[in-house]
Amino acid sequence: MTWLRQLFKRDPAATERWRVLQLEVTSRCLLHCTFCPKNVLDSHWIYGDLPWSVFSECIAPHLSRFDLVYLQGWGEPLLHPQLFEMLRVTKAAGCQVGFTTCGSALDEANSLRLLEAGLDILSISFSGATAETHEALRVGSNFRQLVANVERITRLKKERALKTLLVEVHFLMLRANIHELPEFVRLAAALGADEAVATNVVYTPTRAIAAQRVFGTSPDPHHRALVDQAEREARRLGITLRVYPLTMDYNILECDARPTEAVYINHLGQVAPCVYLGLPVREKASRIFEEQEHPVTVVNFGNVCLGLVAAMQGAERAKFIGAFRARKTFAYSALALSAASGASQPAELPAPPPPCRFCYKMYGV
């Protein structure tokens, strides 16, 4: 989630505000990506759009409490019939606003409307640097059209001198495509993107998807070499490249979803810590972690129809984020004690919340 980075570098606000609201406007998508949980969990997946009435009456009045509103969850935001009105309302509330798209609906008309709406962050998803690889993984996508769509919006941005819009192109690293990462960096630069981001497949609902991950406790040296090559290409071409770690870290105090400072709302109106614990499903969702099954139970702090602020300030959320705050307090205390005594004592961090213990995001990847 690289769109969180710049906001989380700032000091916490003293007033009752939060950094990020991630809002799933729809759980529908036109693609059938091989790694997407929507396909695996289809019989339990709840398809739908966030009702306009819920957005306008239950969410919009509180938007000014957030710095960034990210209008994307497990679906394609451009499928929502009121997306552009949501953008207008969010900008009027003084928030930064962005979303991630598969790019299929990023035609000229939609691109112009996004620029006119004052979009701040646009992330566009790739799974390869060639049509063969990308289309095999993102089934239903047209690689040539996607490239043309990205090229168009970066050109329109340049023509209008819109320096505030960040255009990111994302590359999901898998065993099936990581060999194309250096070439993807060259493609990103040629398309005029501001940044290229290489992410990991961290939610693995099946063993087949889990087998595609390139990170671990001891990642493949060849994969590391490909990342190094991509980073050299980025420096040569002058484009920013962010690569998520390939090595798991068991001492992460809080994952980069930052549940202590952010919140996720799915299209059902359920308030959750993050996109992984707010899946729009009817029952537990399958998950493979380190070769073992550890099903995901949706975490629900409350429904926005009963009060967004009440859910944010409620006992359930306080208990959940309290585990992360305890980890930070313990780590900082141990650091201070070590500095004062000059001795480093091995210490075990307090455990993260139970739903997070078998999530790869908790280990820094």
MIKE-286347 format. One line per 3 residues: number of its first residue (from 1); their letters; for each residue x, y, z of N, C-alpha, C, O. Coordinates in steps of 0.02 Angstrom, whole numbers. Layout:
N
NUM) a) X/Y/Z/X/Y/Z/X/Y/Z/X/Y/Z | ... .
***
This chain:
365
1) mtw) 41/-60/0/0/0/0/43/62/0/46/98/50 | 76/75/-53/124/130/-54/91/198/-50/124/248/-33 | 26/201/-65/-9/265/-61/-17/289/11/-41/345/22 .
4) lrq) 1/248/61/-2/268/131/62/302/156/61/338/205 | 117/289/121/183/305/149/190/378/170/209/391/227 | 175/425/125/190/494/140/148/520/198/171/563/236 .
7) lfk) 87/494/206/45/517/260/69/491/327/65/526/377 | 94/430/329/114/401/393/181/426/417/202/409/472 | 215/467/378/278/495/399/266/555/445/311/576/481 .
10) rdp) 205/582/444/191/642/483/175/624/555/158/566/570 | 180/673/600/163/661/669/88/652/676/50/682/638 | 66/611/724/-6/600/734/-42/666/750/-15/708/785 .
13) aat) -103/673/725/-142/733/739/-165/732/811/-179/680/840 | -168/791/841/-188/796/911/-264/790/918/-289/765/969 | -301/812/868/-374/809/870/-397/740/848/-357/699/825 .
16) erw) -462/727/856/-489/661/839/-496/654/763/-550/661/735 | -440/641/732/-438/631/660/-400/567/645/-365/540/688 | -407/543/584/-372/483/564/-339/495/496/-359/539/459 .
19) rvl) -289/455/482/-250/466/422/-285/444/358/-290/481/310 | -311/382/358/-336/353/296/-403/317/306/-412/279/354 | -448/330/261/-509/291/254/-506/256/186/-505/288/134 .
22) qle) -503/189/188/-506/151/127/-577/125/120/-603/91/164 | -607/141/64/-678/127/54/-689/84/-8/-673/104/-64 | -717/25/3/-733/-19/-53/-799/5/-84/-852/-3/-55 .
25) vts) -795/34/-143/-856/59/-175/-893/3/-212/-953/9/-224 | -857/-49/-230/-888/-107/-262/-844/-169/-252/-783/-164/-245 | -876/-227/-250/-839/-290/-247/-842/-325/-314/-820/-383/-321 .
28) rcl) -867/-290/-365/-873/-319/-432/-811/-301/-473/-779/-250/-463 | -794/-345/-520/-739/-333/-566/-751/-371/-630/-782/-425/-630 | -726/-344/-685/-736/-376/-750/-683/-429/-764/-693/-472/-808 .
31) lhc) -627/-427/-728/-573/-474/-740/-580/-536/-695/-619/-537/-647 | -542/-588/-713/-541/-650/-674/-468/-669/-661/-443/-719/-686 | -435/-628/-621/-364/-637/-608/-352/-703/-571/-391/-722/-527 .
34) tfc) -300/-738/-589/-287/-805/-562/-272/-804/-488/-280/-855/-454 | -252/-747/-461/-231/-742/-391/-284/-707/-348/-274/-697/-288 | -341/-688/-378/-391/-649/-342/-435/-694/-299/-459/-745/-324 .
37) pkn) -446/-676/-236/-489/-717/-193/-562/-720/-216/-599/-766/-198 | -583/-671/-256/-651/-669/-281/-668/-733/-319/-723/-760/-312 | -621/-758/-357/-633/-818/-397/-635/-881/-353/-678/-924/-362 .
40) vld) -590/-884/-304/-586/-942/-260/-646/-946/-213/-673/-999/-200 | -667/-887/-188/-720/-884/-139/-788/-867/-170/-833/-844/-136 | -794/-880/-234/-852/-857/-272/-918/-876/-240/-964/-835/-238 .
43) shw) -925/-937/-214/-989/-959/-186/-1005/-922/-121/-1063/-920/-101 | -954/-893/-89/-964/-856/-26/-957/-781/-36/-971/-742/10 | -937/-760/-95/-923/-689/-109/-988/-651/-114/-1035/-674/-147 .
46) iyg) -992/-593/-83/-1051/-551/-88/-1037/-495/-138/-999/-448/-123 | -1066/-500/-196/-1057/-450/-248/-1104/-391/-237/-1161/-400/-218 | -1079/-332/-250/-1122/-274/-243/-1084/-209/-242/-1022/-207/-242 .
49) dlp) -1122/-154/-243/-1094/-87/-240/-1114/-53/-175/-1167/-69/-146 | -1072/-8/-151/-1090/33/-93/-1148/79/-114/-1140/118/-161 | -1205/75/-81/-1261/118/-99/-1244/192/-91/-1210/212/-44 .
52) wsv) -1267/232/-138/-1255/304/-135/-1282/333/-71/-1251/377/-41 | -1340/309/-49/-1371/336/12/-1326/324/73/-1321/366/117 | -1292/266/75/-1247/251/131/-1187/297/129/-1165/324/180 .
55) fse) -1160/306/68/-1102/352/62/-1121/423/82/-1087/455/122 | -1175/449/53/-1193/519/63/-1218/534/133/-1206/589/159 | -1253/486/165/-1283/500/230/-1240/476/289/-1241/507/342 .
58) cia) -1203/422/279/-1168/392/336/-1092/401/334/-1059/396/386 | -1065/414/275/-992/420/269/-971/492/253/-925/518/285 | -1003/522/204/-983/590/182/-980/641/239/-934/681/240 .
61) phl) -1027/640/288/-1023/690/342/-959/685/384/-942/732/420 | -923/629/379/-863/619/421/-798/620/380/-744/609/408 | -802/634/316/-742/631/274/-689/681/296/-629/667/289 .
64) srf) -709/737/323/-661/788/343/-617/766/401/-568/799/418 | -634/710/432/-593/682/486/-533/642/460/-491/620/498 | -530/632/393/-477/592/363/-434/634/316/-459/680/284 .
67) dlv) -370/617/313/-324/651/268/-331/624/197/-332/662/148 | -334/558/191/-338/525/125/-396/477/124/-407/438/171 | -435/479/70/-489/431/59/-471/392/-4/-463/420/-58 .
70) ylq) -466/326/5/-446/283/-51/-506/240/-70/-527/197/-32 | -533/253/-130/-597/224/-151/-589/157/-186/-605/151/-245 | -563/109/-151/-550/44/-182/-544/-11/-130/-515/-1/-77 .
73) gwg) -573/-69/-147/-567/-127/-104/-550/-187/-146/-495/-192/-173 | -598/-234/-153/-586/-295/-191/-616/-292/-261/-615/-342/-297 | -643/-235/-281/-673/-230/-348/-643/-175/-389/-594/-144/-369 .
76) epl) -673/-162/-446/-650/-110/-492/-691/-47/-481/-750/-45/-498 | -660/6/-453/-698/66/-436/-735/99/-494/-790/126/-485 | -707/95/-554/-739/128/-611/-805/95/-632/-840/121/-676 .
79) lhp) -822/39/-601/-887/8/-614/-943/40/-573/-1002/30/-588 | -925/78/-522/-977/108/-480/-1008/167/-517/-972/212/-540 | -1074/169/-524/-1107/222/-563/-1100/292/-534/-1107/341/-570 .
82) qlf) -1085/297/-469/-1078/364/-438/-1006/378/-416/-995/420/-372 | -957/344/-446/-888/355/-425/-867/427/-431/-836/454/-385 | -883/460/-486/-860/528/-496/-893/577/-448/-863/627/-428 .
85) eml) -955/563/-429/-988/604/-379/-955/593/-311/-948/641/-272 | -934/532/-296/-898/518/-234/-832/557/-233/-812/583/-181 | -798/558/-290/-735/596/-295/-748/670/-281/-710/702/-244 .
88) rvt) -801/697/-310/-817/769/-300/-830/784/-227/-804/832/-200 | -871/742/-195/-889/753/-125/-827/747/-80/-819/786/-34 | -785/699/-95/-725/688/-54/-676/746/-60/-647/769/-11 .
91) kaa) -666/770/-121/-623/829/-130/-651/890/-95/-614/930/-67 | -717/898/-98/-749/956/-66/-740/953/10/-742/1005/43 | -730/893/38/-719/886/110/-647/901/129/-630/900/188 .
94) gcq) -605/915/80/-535/933/94/-488/875/98/-432/883/123 | -508/817/73/-466/757/76/-426/748/12/-447/771/-41 | -370/714/18/-338/684/-40/-380/624/-59/-410/592/-16 .
97) vgf) -381/607/-123/-422/550/-145/-386/512/-200/-353/541/-243 | -392/446/-197/-360/404/-248/-395/337/-252/-440/322/-213 | -373/296/-299/-397/228/-304/-352/188/-350/-311/215/-386 .
100) ttc) -361/122/-347/-325/75/-390/-373/48/-442/-430/34/-426 | -349/40/-503/-391/15/-557/-353/-37/-598/-292/-35/-602 | -390/-82/-628/-360/-130/-674/-347/-97/-742/-311/-125/-784 .
103) gsa) -375/-37/-753/-360/2/-812/-404/-12/-873/-399/24/-922 | -446/-62/-869/-486/-80/-928/-536/-26/-946/-550/-16/-1005 | -562/9/-896/-612/62/-909/-581/132/-909/-617/182/-907 .
106) lde) -515/135/-913/-481/199/-912/-477/228/-983/-422/241/-1008 | -535/237/-1013/-537/265/-1081/-528/341/-1079/-518/369/-1025 | -532/373/-1136/-519/445/-1139/-570/484/-1098/-552/530/-1062 .
109) ans) -634/466/-1104/-686/502/-1068/-676/498/-992/-679/548/-957 | -664/437/-967/-653/428/-896/-589/462/-872/-586/489/-817 | -537/459/-914/-474/491/-896/-483/566/-887/-457/596/-840 .
112) lrl) -518/597/-933/-531/670/-929/-572/687/-868/-559/737/-834 | -621/646/-852/-663/659/-794/-622/652/-729/-633/690/-682 | -576/605/-727/-534/597/-668/-489/657/-658/-480/681/-602 .
115) lea) -460/681/-712/-417/740/-708/-457/801/-686/-434/841/-645 | -517/808/-712/-560/865/-694/-584/860/-622/-597/911/-590 | -590/799/-596/-614/790/-527/-560/805/-476/-574/811/-417 .
118) gld) -497/813/-498/-443/828/-452/-415/768/-416/-392/773/-360 | -417/710/-449/-389/649/-420/-316/660/-400/-278/691/-437 | -297/634/-341/-229/643/-316/-184/583/-329/-125/591/-343 .
121) ils) -213/522/-325/-173/461/-333/-211/413/-378/-269/396/-365 | -178/390/-431/-206/340/-474/-156/283/-481/-101/292/-507 | -175/224/-457/-132/165/-461/-162/117/-513/-222/102/-510 .
124) isf) -121/94/-558/-145/51/-613/-107/-15/-610/-45/-16/-607 | -145/-70/-610/-117/-136/-597/-94/-172/-659/-130/-176/-709 | -34/-200/-655/-6/-243/-706/15/-309/-673/27/-311/-612 .
127) sga) 19/-362/-713/47/-425/-689/98/-452/-738/110/-512/-741 | 127/-408/-777/177/-428/-825/199/-369/-867/166/-317/-868 | 254/-377/-901/278/-325/-947/266/-343/-1019/283/-306/-1065 .
130) tae) 236/-401/-1030/218/-424/-1097/145/-447/-1097/117/-464/-1044 | 115/-446/-1156/45/-467/-1161/36/-539/-1140/-13/-556/-1106 | 82/-582/-1159/75/-653/-1144/71/-666/-1069/28/-703/-1046 .
133) the) 117/-635/-1031/119/-646/-959/61/-611/-924/27/-641/-883 | 51/-548/-940/-2/-509/-907/-71/-540/-918/-109/-548/-870 | -87/-557/-979/-154/-582/-995/-165/-652/-968/-223/-672/-956 .
136) alr) -112/-691/-959/-119/-757/-929/-137/-753/-855/-171/-797/-829 | -113/-701/-822/-126/-692/-750/-188/-650/-737/-227/-665/-691 | -197/-598/-775/-257/-556/-769/-304/-573/-826/-309/-538/-876 .
139) vgs) -339/-627/-817/-382/-655/-869/-439/-606/-885/-476/-585/-841 | -444/-588/-948/-495/-540/-970/-466/-472/-984/-501/-429/-1012 | -403/-461/-966/-371/-396/-979/-340/-395/-1049/-317/-447/-1073 .
142) nfr) -339/-337/-1079/-308/-326/-1144/-245/-285/-1133/-249/-224/-1121 | -187/-316/-1136/-125/-282/-1119/-112/-222/-1164/-93/-169/-1140 | -122/-231/-1229/-108/-176/-1275/-152/-115/-1259/-129/-58/-1260 .
145) qlv) -216/-128/-1245/-262/-74/-1228/-243/-42/-1162/-248/19/-1154 | -222/-83/-1114/-201/-57/-1049/-142/-10/-1056/-141/45/-1027 | -93/-30/-1095/-35/13/-1107/-56/79/-1139/-32/132/-1119 .
148) anv) -101/76/-1188/-125/136/-1221/-163/182/-1171/-157/243/-1174 | -201/151/-1126/-239/190/-1077/-193/226/-1029/-205/284/-1012 | -140/193/-1006/-92/224/-961/-55/280/-996/-46/334/-969 .
151) eri) -34/266/-1057/2/317/-1096/-41/378/-1106/-16/435/-1104 | -106/368/-1118/-151/425/-1129/-157/469/-1067/-151/530/-1072 | -169/438/-1009/-181/479/-950/-117/515/-927/-122/570/-901 .
154) trl) -59/485/-937/2/521/-919/15/579/-968/42/631/-949 | -5/569/-1031/2/623/-1080/-46/680/-1063/-27/739/-1065 | -108/663/-1047/-158/715/-1029/-136/752/-966/-145/813/-961 .
157) kke) -108/716/-919/-83/748/-858/-28/798/-874/-27/853/-848 | 18/778/-918/74/821/-937/49/883/-975/73/938/-963 | 2/872/-1020/-25/928/-1059/-58/980/-1014/-57/1040/-1029 .
160) ral) -88/957/-960/-123/1002/-914/-79/1024/-855/-102/1060/-811 | -17/1001/-855/31/1019/-803/3/1006/-733/9/1048/-689 | -26/946/-725/-56/927/-661/-3/893/-617/3/831/-617 .
163) ktl) 34/932/-582/89/906/-542/66/870/-479/104/833/-449 | 4/882/-458/-20/852/-395/-44/780/-404/-50/744/-355 | -58/759/-466/-81/691/-478/-22/643/-481/24/652/-521 .
166) lve) -23/592/-438/28/540/-438/1/480/-477/-50/451/-458 | 34/462/-531/15/403/-570/65/347/-555/123/351/-573 | 40/295/-522/81/237/-505/61/178/-550/2/170/-566 .
169) vhf) 109/139/-570/94/75/-602/120/20/-557/178/21/-536 | 77/-27/-542/92/-81/-494/105/-146/-530/72/-163/-580 | 153/-183/-504/172/-248/-531/168/-298/-475/206/-293/-427 .
172) lml) 122/-346/-479/116/-397/-427/168/-451/-440/164/-487/-490 | 217/-457/-395/271/-505/-404/248/-576/-389/224/-591/-334 | 256/-620/-438/240/-691/-431/296/-731/-463/336/-705/-502 .
175) ran) 299/-794/-447/349/-837/-479/340/-839/-555/388/-848/-592 | 277/-830/-576/262/-834/-647/281/-772/-687/283/-774/-748 | 297/-716/-652/310/-655/-690/370/-614/-667/388/-565/-699 .
178) ihe) 402/-633/-611/454/-589/-583/513/-581/-631/550/-532/-626 | 521/-628/-678/575/-620/-727/564/-559/-772/611/-536/-804 | 504/-532/-773/489/-473/-814/492/-408/-775/477/-355/-802 .
181) lpe) 511/-411/-711/513/-349/-671/560/-296/-700/539/-238/-704 | 622/-312/-719/664/-260/-749/633/-230/-812/637/-169/-823 | 603/-272/-853/570/-247/-913/510/-203/-896/496/-155/-931 .
184) fvr) 475/-220/-842/418/-180/-820/441/-109/-801/406/-61/-815 | 498/-104/-768/524/-38/-750/536/4/-813/520/63/-814 | 563/-28/-864/573/8/-927/506/29/-958/500/83/-986 .
187) laa) 457/-15/-953/390/2/-979/360/60/-940/332/106/-971 | 365/59/-874/338/113/-833/368/180/-851/333/230/-855 | 434/181/-862/467/243/-881/444/266/-950/432/326/-960 .
190) alg) 437/220/-996/416/237/-1064/344/264/-1064/327/306/-1106 | 302/240/-1018/233/262/-1016/224/329/-980/170/359/-982 | 277/353/-948/273/417/-915/245/414/-844/223/465/-818 .
193) ade) 245/355/-814/220/349/-745/267/385/-697/327/392/-710 | 239/408/-642/279/440/-590/317/390/-548/374/402/-527 | 286/333/-536/317/281/-495/299/212/-521/247/202/-553 .
196) ava) 343/165/-508/329/95/-518/333/61/-449/378/76/-410 | 287/17/-436/283/-15/-371/278/-90/-381/235/-114/-418 | 321/-128/-348/319/-201/-352/294/-228/-286/327/-220/-234 .
199) tnv) 236/-260/-287/204/-284/-227/204/-360/-223/222/-394/-271 | 184/-386/-166/181/-459/-155/108/-483/-151/63/-445/-134 | 98/-546/-166/32/-577/-157/29/-602/-85/54/-656/-70 .
202) vyt) -1/-563/-41/1/-578/30/-61/-614/56/-59/-645/109 | -115/-611/19/-173/-651/39/-175/-712/-7/-186/-705/-67 | -166/-770/22/-160/-832/-17/-214/-881/4/-203/-920/51 .
205) ptr) -272/-879/-29/-327/-922/-8/-321/-995/-29/-357/-1038/-3 | -274/-1010/-74/-264/-1080/-95/-190/-1096/-95/-148/-1051/-95 | -174/-1160/-95/-104/-1181/-98/-72/-1163/-165/-13/-1149/-168 .
208) aia) -112/-1163/-218/-86/-1145/-284/-64/-1072/-285/-11/-1056/-313 | -104/-1029/-256/-86/-958/-253/-27/-948/-205/18/-910/-220 | -28/-983/-149/28/-978/-101/94/-999/-133/146/-972/-117 .
211) aqr) 91/-1047/-178/151/-1072/-211/181/-1020/-258/238/-1027/-280 | 142/-969/-275/166/-917/-322/203/-860/-287/234/-818/-321 | 202/-858/-221/235/-802/-187/311/-806/-194/340/-861/-196 .
214) vfg) 343/-749/-198/415/-747/-207/451/-726/-142/512/-724/-140 | 414/-710/-91/444/-691/-27/444/-751/20/412/-802/7 | 481/-744/75/483/-797/125/538/-783/175/566/-728/176 .
217) tsp) 553/-831/217/607/-822/266/675/-824/231/722/-792/254 | 679/-862/176/741/-865/137/722/-863/62/719/-916/30 | 710/-804/36/689/-799/-34/742/-823/-83/801/-825/-67 .
220) dph) 720/-842/-142/764/-866/-195/814/-812/-215/794/-757/-232 | 879/-826/-213/930/-776/-232/919/-749/-303/936/-692/-317 | 892/-791/-347/879/-768/-416/826/-714/-416/831/-666/-455 .
223) hra) 776/-720/-374/725/-668/-369/755/-603/-342/738/-549/-366 | 798/-610/-293/831/-551/-265/873/-516/-319/876/-455/-322 | 906/-556/-360/948/-528/-414/905/-491/-465/926/-440/-491 .
226) lvd) 846/-516/-479/800/-482/-525/776/-415/-496/770/-366/-533 | 764/-414/-431/746/-351/-398/803/-301/-403/793/-242/-417 | 864/-325/-390/923/-281/-395/930/-253/-465/946/-194/-474 .
229) qae) 919/-295/-515/923/-273/-584/870/-220/-599/884/-170/-632 | 809/-231/-574/756/-182/-584/772/-116/-551/758/-62/-578 | 802/-119/-492/820/-57/-457/875/-19/-494/874/42/-496 .
232) rea) 921/-56/-524/973/-22/-565/941/11/-626/960/67/-645 | 893/-23/-657/858/6/-714/821/70/-695/820/118/-732 | 790/69/-637/753/128/-614/799/187/-604/783/243/-623 .
235) rrl) 857/174/-574/905/229/-565/930/255/-632/937/315/-641 | 942/210/-678/966/231/-744/914/273/-781/932/321/-815 | 851/255/-773/797/289/-810/768/348/-772/729/387/-799 .
238) git) 786/355/-709/762/412/-670/690/406/-648/655/457/-641 | 665/344/-637/597/334/-614/599/304/-544/641/262/-529 | 554/326/-501/550/299/-434/524/227/-436/473/214/-468 .
241) lrv) 558/182/-402/537/112/-397/533/93/-323/582/102/-286 | 476/68/-303/467/44/-235/455/-32/-239/409/-54/-273 | 496/-69/-205/490/-142/-206/477/-166/-135/515/-151/-89 .
244) ypl) 423/-202/-126/408/-231/-60/460/-285/-44/483/-320/-89 | 478/-292/19/530/-340/39/514/-411/18/456/-431/17 | 566/-450/3/558/-521/-11/571/-564/50/555/-623/51 .
247) tmd) 601/-534/102/618/-571/162/570/-552/219/563/-494/235 | 539/-602/248/492/-590/303/530/-566/366/585/-589/380 | 499/-520/402/528/-491/462/479/-504/519/422/-480/518 .
250) yni) 501/-540/570/457/-559/625/456/-507/681/428/-519/734 | 487/-450/669/488/-397/720/453/-334/698/468/-280/724 | 407/-340/651/368/-282/629/320/-263/685/282/-305/710 .
253) lec) 320/-200/705/277/-178/760/204/-171/738/158/-187/775 | 194/-147/676/128/-139/648/133/-143/573/179/-114/543 | 88/-179/541/92/-187/468/79/-120/434/55/-73/465 .
256) dar) 95/-117/370/89/-52/335/17/-34/317/6/17/285 | -32/-75/337/-102/-54/332/-118/-3/387/-169/32/383 | -76/0/438/-80/47/493/-151/51/524/-182/104/523 .
259) pte) -176/-5/551/-244/-3/579/-252/45/638/-309/62/655 | -197/66/669/-204/115/723/-221/184/697/-245/227/734 | -208/195/632/-219/262/603/-266/261/543/-282/314/516 .
262) avy) -287/203/523/-328/197/463/-386/149/475/-388/114/525 | -432/149/428/-490/104/434/-513/84/364/-503/121/315 | -544/26/360/-570/1/296/-645/-10/304/-668/-36/355 .
265) inh) -683/11/253/-755/-1/252/-771/-38/187/-756/-13/133 | -802/-97/193/-820/-133/132/-887/-109/106/-920/-67/138 | -909/-134/49/-969/-107/18/-1033/-125/56/-1086/-98/42 .
268) lgq) -1026/-169/106/-1082/-186/149/-1089/-136/207/-1137/-139/246 | -1040/-91/212/-1041/-42/266/-1007/-65/329/-1009/-30/380 | -975/-124/327/-940/-150/386/-873/-115/395/-835/-109/347 .
271) vap) -860/-93/456/-798/-58/472/-747/-109/497/-760/-144/546 | -690/-114/463/-640/-165/478/-571/-133/482/-562/-76/462 | -522/-170/509/-454/-143/513/-420/-132/446/-383/-84/437 .
274) cvy) -434/-178/398/-399/-174/334/-437/-215/282/-487/-248/298 | -414/-211/220/-448/-245/166/-447/-321/174/-492/-355/150 | -396/-348/208/-390/-420/216/-437/-448/269/-457/-506/266 .
277) lgl) -455/-406/317/-501/-427/370/-572/-401/359/-615/-409/402 | -583/-370/301/-649/-344/284/-676/-374/221/-714/-342/185 | -655/-436/206/-678/-470/146/-755/-473/143/-787/-487/194 .
280) pvr) -785/-461/85/-858/-464/79/-881/-537/68/-901/-556/14 | -878/-576/122/-894/-647/117/-948/-665/168/-958/-629/217 | -981/-722/157/-1035/-744/200/-1011/-784/260/-1047/-790/310 .
283) eka) -951/-810/257/-925/-849/312/-849/-844/312/-821/-804/275 | -815/-885/351/-742/-883/353/-713/-894/283/-740/-932/243 | -658/-859/269/-624/-865/205/-561/-906/213/-525/-898/262 .
286) sri) -548/-950/165/-488/-991/168/-425/-949/164/-424/-897/132 | -373/-973/197/-307/-939/195/-253/-990/210/-259/-1028/258 | -201/-989/170/-142/-1031/181/-85/-986/205/-67/-937/173 .
289) fee) -56/-1004/262/0/-966/290/54/-1016/309/44/-1059/352 | 112/-1009/277/168/-1054/290/146/-1128/287/160/-1167/332 | 111/-1144/233/90/-1212/216/33/-1239/260/11/-1296/251 .
292) qeh) 9/-1198/307/-45/-1221/351/-109/-1180/338/-106/-1123/316 | -166/-1211/350/-230/-1177/342/-247/-1136/404/-248/-1162/460 | -261/-1072/393/-281/-1027/447/-336/-982/419/-321/-926/397 .
295) pvt) -398/-1004/420/-453/-965/391/-459/-895/420/-443/-883/479 | -483/-849/378/-492/-780/398/-564/-770/422/-611/-788/387 | -572/-743/481/-637/-722/505/-642/-646/498/-599/-610/523 .
298) vvn) -694/-623/465/-702/-551/455/-706/-515/523/-742/-537/568 | -669/-460/529/-671/-419/589/-717/-360/576/-706/-323/528 | -767/-352/617/-817/-299/606/-822/-256/669/-847/-278/721 .
301) fgn) -798/-194/664/-803/-147/720/-872/-117/727/-888/-84/777 | -914/-127/676/-980/-96/675/-999/-79/604/-958/-86/558 | -1059/-55/594/-1082/-35/528/-1090/40/524/-1114/71/571 .
304) vcl) -1070/68/467/-1074/141/460/-1144/167/468/-1155/225/487 | -1194/125/453/-1263/147/460/-1282/158/534/-1331/191/549 | -1242/129/579/-1253/139/650/-1204/190/679/-1203/203/739 .
307) glv) -1162/218/635/-1116/270/657/-1043/253/644/-1015/209/675 | -1012/289/597/-942/278/581/-897/298/640/-852/260/658 | -909/356/668/-867/379/723/-875/333/783/-827/320/819 .
310) aam) -936/309/794/-948/263/850/-907/199/841/-880/173/889 | -902/175/780/-861/116/766/-787/130/775/-750/89/801 | -765/189/753/-695/208/760/-674/216/833/-617/202/851 .
313) qga) -721/238/874/-705/251/944/-731/197/991/-727/204/1052 | -757/143/962/-787/91/1002/-738/44/1035/-678/45/1023 | -766/1/1078/-725/-44/1118/-691/-97/1076/-634/-116/1090 .
316) era) -724/-121/1023/-695/-173/981/-633/-149/946/-582/-184/945 | -636/-90/917/-577/-62/883/-522/-46/934/-463/-58/920 | -542/-19/992/-492/-2/1043/-453/-64/1064/-392/-62/1073 .
319) kfi) -489/-120/1072/-456/-182/1091/-409/-206/1037/-353/-228/1050 | -431/-201/974/-391/-225/918/-327/-185/911/-272/-214/908 | -332/-119/908/-272/-78/898/-230/-74/961/-171/-56/959 .
322) gaf) -261/-92/1018/-223/-91/1080/-165/-141/1079/-113/-129/1110 | -173/-196/1042/-120/-245/1036/-59/-216/1000/-2/-230/1018 | -72/-176/949/-17/-144/912/16/-90/955/78/-84/955 .
325) rar) -24/-53/992/5/-1/1035/47/-32/1090/98/-4/1111 | 26/-90/1114/66/-125/1165/133/-148/1137/184/-144/1171 | 133/-170/1074/196/-190/1042/243/-131/1036/303/-137/1050 .
328) ktf) 216/-73/1017/258/-14/1009/285/10/1076/344/27/1082 | 241/11/1126/262/33/1193/317/-12/1220/367/12/1248 | 308/-77/1212/358/-125/1236/425/-116/1200/478/-116/1230 .
331) ays) 421/-107/1132/483/-100/1094/520/-36/1112/581/-36/1119 | 483/19/1120/515/82/1136/544/80/1207/598/108/1219 | 509/47/1253/535/40/1321/598/-2/1323/646/14/1358 .
334) ala) 598/-56/1284/657/-100/1280/716/-63/1250/773/-72/1272 | 702/-21/1201/755/18/1169/784/69/1218/845/78/1222 | 740/102/1255/763/151/1304/805/117/1359/856/144/1379 .
337) lsa) 782/59/1382/819/23/1434/887/1/1408/937/4/1444 | 889/-21/1346/952/-42/1317/1000/16/1311/1060/9/1324 | 974/74/1291/1016/134/1284/1043/156/1352/1100/179/1357 .
340) asg) 1001/149/1403/1021/172/1470/1072/125/1502/1118/146/1536 | 1062/60/1491/1105/11/1524/1165/-9/1482/1215/-34/1509 | 1161/4/1418/1215/-15/1374/1215/-88/1356/1261/-112/1322 .
343) asq) 1165/-124/1379/1160/-196/1365/1097/-209/1324/1045/-178/1335 | 1102/-255/1280/1044/-274/1239/1016/-340/1264/1049/-392/1262 | 954/-337/1289/922/-396/1315/872/-424/1264/831/-387/1238 .
346) pae) 876/-489/1248/827/-518/1203/757/-512/1234/748/-527/1293 | 709/-492/1195/642/-482/1221/591/-505/1169/603/-500/1109 | 536/-531/1192/483/-555/1148/427/-503/1148/400/-485/1200 .
349) lpa) 410/-479/1088/358/-430/1081/290/-459/1101/278/-518/1091 | 246/-417/1128/177/-440/1138/147/-460/1071/165/-432/1019 | 103/-508/1071/75/-534/1009/30/-483/975/-3/-443/1009 .
352) ppp) 28/-485/909/-20/-443/873/-91/-470/883/-99/-523/912 | -142/-435/861/-211/-461/867/-216/-530/835/-184/-542/784 | -255/-575/863/-260/-643/836/-273/-647/761/-241/-689/728 .
355) pcr) -317/-607/731/-328/-613/659/-268/-595/616/-265/-613/557 | -219/-561/646/-161/-538/608/-102/-586/611/-54/-579/573 | -104/-635/655/-46/-677/668/-28/-722/609/28/-745/603 .
358) fcy) -77/-735/567/-64/-777/509/-75/-740/443/-95/-768/392 | -61/-674/446/-65/-631/387/6/-610/369/43/-586/411 | 25/-619/306/93/-602/285/109/-527/292/167/-509/298 .
361) kmy) 58/-484/290/71/-413/299/102/-399/367/139/-350/375 | 88/-441/416/114/-432/483/189/-444/485/222/-429/535 | 217/-471/431/288/-488/429/326/-448/377/378/-469/351 .
364) gv) 298/-389/361/335/-340/324/339/-347/250/375/-310/217 | 303/-395/220/308/-405/149/246/-377/112/242/-382/51 .
***
